[in-house]
Amino acid sequence: MAADSGKKEQTPKPLGGTESTYAKEIYTQAGKAFEENKFEEAVQLYSKAIEADPKYSSAYFNRALSYAILNNYTEATRDAEKVLDMEPDSHDAPYVMGIISEYQHDYEGAKEWYEKSLSKNPNYEQAKARLEQLKTKINTEVTSSTGAKMKLGGDDRTEVVEGQIKRVRFHKSNLKFKDVVGMTKEKKLVYENIILAIRKPELLRAYGKKLGLGVIFYGPPGTGKTYMVNAIGGETASNVIIARINEIVDMYAGNTEKNMHAIFEQARENTPCIVFFDELDALGTKRGGSGGGAGGGQQDYMRMAVNQFLQEMDGVEKNPEGIFVIGATNQPWDIEPALKRSKRFGESVYIPPPDYKTRKGAFIYNTRKMPLAGINFGRLARATMGFSQADIEEICDKSALIPAAEEDMTGRRRKIKMSDFLRMIKKHGNTLDEWYGMVKKDIISKTETQIVDGKKQVIVKEGKLTPEEKARYKPMIKDVRRNSNPVYIFVKKFARLVSLYLF
């Protein structure tokens, strides 16, 4: 199954005569499209083969792989489950289920599927290889959604009972600053403002330096904010608590406050500890902003969470040693102002999108364990101008799947080629261009000409930022202006096209 074109042929259950032959002919065409990375075409052809022979398990299997590469995990899962129903003893159907789980960052689930595949066929090399890669991410480590490696240091999950948090997950991180590609300036700021405060508070006190207790990481999505938090955890040997807003906020009176208190109480019991609030703007939206007002349902629950958060931060402020709070956001201007005042989140560190050198380093880092053939990392960095670190990580991972899937179909092993990366870059695209266009209207003022009483009047419409916020978030504002400028957008697209198709 799934290897009709190279391994010993496993004939699908026929519907009879010419119809089964036709299904096999279409299946062969689909296999050629897959090998040429024409995955949409492959899906269409595999679908035709399935229409001709609904019991063609190999067609379901390879269509599942195609769907997985195209990020259509719902259809990929449906096809893989169909194969499992048709062939309960299959070893490669659990393998593709593992790939689907891995792409969705469900690493524990992926591990279980790969192990199930190997229980059916202990010599299945593809499953062995994928499972080996996962060993660096799970068991002694788990992996965050941005790829950060984290060693479990306590409870392996947050326990929520009837809306109340009873136990908070925390972990130890194995990441160090050497694992963070680029960002030299940002790492220096982090070292001075966070790591010294955690490692050597007495040194700072000797020079009369007040100890801070919170920092905000802000910047575009996917640029490595969570990764940086885990590197800080590794550098300081601290426990790290991931505080999830959806677990904190609860509709029943009192639960929200209790949940917030439980998180800080867990931190006090496991010092040194870093408490990390991702998407901090979701917790602390400016009071009186859109959606505010009396009553307000969900808005009221959020207000309770913010008030309790401020109380907890005040408590940490009185005894700052051992606890450090880090917030991350893509939209710092939407954070409750009280959260940003000095001694709560007194410092803000901009985590920028990767420049050329950082993108090149990201490709090298993310492919360090892959079998490569003739890769021009400089060209890949140019072809991904304007991409985020998360984009690059996913491109590398999916490029590795192309030869793995080919080997499963043909039985022939090869290394990952430059063409695999270029094709995945074309297919993946980047996530930042749209984001820059979206936030531009929120933070950059614009002029409009209107006709009033027959006369033209120029009206300046200000963005959301106050003068203080404009000064505080100047690096990000500059970045948004540049990346939403039509000339620079053209430059980025031109650079990508030249690198993808010429050199």
C-alpha positions, -999 to 999 in steps of 0.1 A, spaced: 0 0 0 12 35 -9 42 19 -28 26 6 -60 52 24 -82 84 10 -67 80 -18 -41 63 -51 -47 29 -42 -60 0 -46 -36 -30 -48 -60 -61 -29 -46 -93 -48 -42 -108 -45 -78 -142 -35 -87 -138 -54 -118 -121 -54 -152 -116 -21 -170 -127 0 -140 -99 -13 -118 -74 -8 -146 -85 27 -151 -81 34 -114 -46 22 -115 -37 43 -145 -51 74 -128 -32 65 -96 1 63 -116 -6 98 -130 -12 111 -95 21 96 -83 39 115 -111 22 148 -100 32 141 -64 68 135 -73 68 169 -92 54 186 -61 21 193 -78 1 184 -48 -32 200 -58 -32 181 -90 -22 150 -72 -53 153 -49 -76 157 -79 -61 126 -96 -61 105 -64 -98 115 -60 -106 103 -96 -88 70 -88 -109 66 -56 -141 74 -76 -132 46 -100 -123 22 -72 -136 33 -37 -116 5 -21 -83 17 -34 -65 21 -1 -32 33 -16 -50 62 -33 -65 72 1 -31 70 17 -13 92 -8 -41 117 -10 -38 120 28 -1 128 24 -9 154 -3 -36 170 20 -11 171 49 15 190 28 -13 214 17 -22 220 54 -57 205 50 -54 183 81 -91 176 83 -92 158 50 -58 142 56 -70 127 88 -102 115 72 -83 97 45 -58 82 69 -86 69 91 -103 54 60 -71 34 54 -70 23 90 -106 10 87 -97 -8 54 -64 -22 67 -63 -25 105 -28 -41 103 -14 -13 81 19 1 93 21 32 70 -14 45 78 -4 51 115 28 67 100 9 93 80 -14 99 111 18 107 130 29 132 103 -5 149 105 -2 151 143 33 164 141 24 192 116 -3 203 141 23 203 169 7 174 187 40 157 194 28 133 220 1 122 196 26 119 168 49 97 190 20 73 197 12 70 160 48 63 150 51 37 178 19 21 166 34 20 131 66 3 144 45 -22 164 30 -33 131 64 -33 113 95 -29 135 117 -24 104 97 6 89 126 30 84 104 61 78 86 57 111 120 50 129 135 82 114 105 105 124 104 89 159 141 95 164 136 132 155 108 134 181 131 121 208 146 156 211 112 171 215 93 148 239 98 124 268 125 144 285 115 174 265 83 188 250 81 213 222 63 246 222 44 259 192 73 279 181 97 250 183 112 258 217 126 227 235 115 224 271 124 198 297 96 189 320 103 201 355 71 193 373 34 188 364 30 180 327 -2 198 323 -25 224 338 -54 208 357 -87 227 355 -116 214 375 -150 231 370 -134 263 358 -108 265 386 -71 258 381 -59 233 406 -25 226 393 -3 247 369 20 232 344 57 243 346 88 230 329 126 234 327 140 245 294 171 231 277 174 261 253 203 285 256 211 318 239 233 300 214 201 283 202 185 316 194 196 326 159 206 362 154 190 389 175 223 401 190 210 434 202 178 419 217 198 392 235 220 419 251 189 438 263 174 406 277 206 397 295 209 431 311 172 434 321 162 399 329 190 374 333 211 395 356 181 402 378 174 365 381 210 352 384 227 379 403 202 402 421 228 410 448 251 424 420 225 449 408 216 459 444 253 466 451 251 493 424 218 507 436 199 492 407 162 485 414 151 450 405 124 449 379 98 421 379 83 422 344 92 427 307 70 429 276 82 412 244 64 428 215 67 423 177 51 406 147 38 371 151 62 341 146 94 361 153 106 340 183 91 356 214 82 323 230 115 308 219 133 337 237 114 331 269 125 295 269 161 305 262 159 328 293 146 298 313 175 277 302 201 304 308 188 310 344 178 274 352 144 287 361 110 270 360 88 283 333 50 286 336 29 291 305 -1 311 316 -30 305 292 -57 332 291 -84 308 281 -77 287 312 -77 318 335 -109 335 325 -141 318 337 -177 329 336 -185 319 372 -180 345 399 -147 343 417 -131 316 395 -111 341 373 -95 356 404 -88 322 419 -72 310 387 -49 340 385 -39 336 421 -32 299 416 -7 307 388 13 331 409 10 308 440 25 280 419 53 304 408 61 313 445 64 276 453 88 268 425 113 297 424 132 308 405 103 309 382 93 328 350 56 333 344 49 338 307 17 354 295 14 350 258 -10 374 239 -10 397 269 -33 421 251 -60 395 253 -59 397 291 -52 434 295 -71 453 269 -74 491 274 -103 499 297 -129 519 279 -119 505 245 -141 488 220 -164 464 236 -162 480 270 -190 494 290 -213 484 319 -224 449 321 -204 435 293 -204 397 299 -170 385 287 -156 420 292 -165 418 329 -146 385 333 -116 401 316 -118 431 340 -118 407 369 -87 390 355 -69 423 350 -77 435 385 -65 403 400 -34 404 378 -25 439 391 -29 427 427 -6 397 421 20 419 404 18 443 433 26 414 456 55 403 435 68 439 435 70 439 473 91 407 471 105 404 436 133 379 441 126 345 425 97 355 402 99 372 369 69 379 347 72 381 309 43 392 286 43 388 249 21 406 224 17 414 187 -3 445 196 13 463 226 -9 494 221 -39 474 232 -25 464 266 -41 479 297 -19 510 306 -18 500 342 0 468 333 28 488 316 36 512 343 71 511 359 78 481 382 50 460 366 61 457 330 85 486 331 106 475 301 96 466 265 119 446 242 111 446 204 115 412 188 119 420 151 114 399 120 146 381 109 170 400 87 191 383 59 217 370 83 192 356 108 171 340 80 202 322 67 211 311 102 175 299 108 177 277 77 210 263 88 198 257 124 165 240 113 182 217 88 212 207 109 199 171 114 186 167 78 204 149 49 210 177 25 224 179 -11 237 212 -26 218 237 -5 225 274 -11 214 289 23 221 324 11 196 320 -18 170 306 6 175 336 29 169 359 -1 139 340 -13 123 344 22 128 381 26 100 393 49 93 358 63 91 350 100 112 325 119 81 303 123 76 304 85 111 292 79 108 264 105 77 251 88 92 253 53 122 233 65 100 206 80 77 203 50 107 202 26 119 171 45 86 154 40 89 155 2 117 129 -2 104 109 27 70 105 10 87 97 -23 107 70 -7 76 56 8 61 54 -27 92 43 -47 115 26 -22 143 49 -33 161 72 -8 175 106 -16 187 137 1 167 169 4 175 191 -25 174 228 -32 143 224 -54 124 209 -24 130 240 -4 122 264 -33 89 246 -40 78 248 -4 87 285 -2 64 291 -32 37 271 -17 39 283 19 42 321 13 47 343 44 25 353 72 38 388 79 28 408 48 -9 405 56 -2 413 93 17 445 85 -13 457 63 -37 449 91 -19 468 119 -10 498 98 -44 513 101 -42 509 139 -9 527 146 -1 550 117 -20 583 111 -33 591 77 -46 622 59 -79 623 41 -94 651 19 -130 658 24 -154 684 9 -171 705 36 -194 733 24 -179 731 -10 -144 735 2 -116 709 4 -104 702 39 -75 680 49 -83 658 79 -56 639 98 -69 606 113 -47 595 141 -40 559 149 -45 542 183 -12 552 197 -7 580 223 25 602 220 40 581 248 33 549 230 47 562 198 80 569 215 79 535 234 72 514 204 92 534 179 112 503 165 79 485 157 63 516 142 93 521 119 91 485 109 54 486 101 58 518 81 86 503 60 69 469 54 36 485 44 52 510 20 42 501 -16 78 506 -28 93 483 -2 65 457 -8 76 457 -44 113 453 -35 105 423 -12 84 406 -39 110 413 -66 138 399 -44 118 368 -37 110 362 -74 146 366 -85 159 342 -58 132 316 -65 135 315 -103 170 328 -112 196 326 -85 
